[in-house]
Amino acid sequence: MSNSPYYQYNPYNAPPPYVLAQGEKRELRRTSNMLCWTLLLAMFLMTGFSVYICPLYLKAVGYTGDYSVQGFGGFTPVLYYLATGLGYVAGLAVPALLYFAIRRISLSDILPFEKAGVVKTTACVFFGSAVCMLANIPANAVVNIETRFGFSGNMPDMPLTNDAWVLVLYGITIAIIPPIVEELLFRGMILQSLRKYGDGFAVVASAMLFGLYHGNFVQIVFAFIAGLVMAHVVVRTGSLWTSILIHFINNGVSFALEMVKRFAGDDVTNMVNNIVVACLLALGFISFIYLLMKDKHFFKGDSFNPFFKFSSKIGAVFANPGGVAVILFSAVTSIYILTNY
């Protein structure tokens, strides 16, 4: 038998680890390319459904448009939110289902809903909600930087009226639909597809794509941090319910504060906001201590692989046509929002 280092290292004549790592990197690049094109399709469909598809359909059935209320693009307010909600569901669900079909993946294999226990789930939800509250700090810092350079720091707002049905549909569009469909896409399809390359890497990569998906500098920062904690609790509990509930609380708080501001004014809104933030931070801290004591591995990262480093994995996610396209699309929309609002 040869005395070369290769045979001494691998007496069974299998490829050495660095060769396996190169193959794994190519596989990751292919997987990421398909995930990124799927995400880009979702981003286009979600916008295009209400802007192009619904108007074309309504025109075909004889609807001439209603411009009596400004800001709704020719829709009645109720129809506007029905179209927006359907666009959210169809835009994110259809590309994901196509991805599952093309790769012949069972929904049960990529959408985990294991039983994690009520106490652990509750602790994860409060911990994640607290992190989301803290994520507003760097997001607000980005707003301050934008205003310092002469930009408004504003983001596009959805139009509203005081009609009860409009407010109900707005609440559903903001607080109900996104926590479900976005979690199925990001903590389901994307996170689970990347976990074979390392849980820690999958958490960070899915959070980066979640940030880019929002397409504006303020929300990119917030969504990346929120995406980190939501992906982490899904990995540690094996259930999407944890991230769905965190997402629901975060969006629900935003919706509730907007309604308070609309009907009670800024002073009451600030008081309610301070109470909510204080309660969530306190519950989050208690939950953090509980998780730290009850599960020693909850905050533990992956083991180090010297032949396929973390930076190389992140590079592989974006060093492909789909990854480049997502970055460019997010950059263009971010610059457009920065300069036009």
Protein Blocks (a to p, Z undefined) as FASTA:
>chain_A
ZZbfklmmmmnopacfklmmmmmmmmmmmmmmmmmmmmmmmmmmmmmmmmmmmmmmmmmn
opabjakbghilopafklmmmmmmmmmmmmmmmmmmmmmmmnopafklmmccbdebjklm
mmmmmmmmmmmmmmmmmmmmmmmmmmmnopaoiacdddddfbfklmmmmmmmmmmmmmmm
mmmmmmmmmmmmmmmnojklmmmmmmmmmmmmnopaklmmmmmmmmmmmmmmmmmnopak
lmmmmmmmmmmmmmmmmmmmmmnojklmmmmmmmmmmmmmmmmmmmmmmmmmmmmklmpc
cdddfklcfklmmmmmmmcfklmmmmmmmmmmmmmmmmmZZ
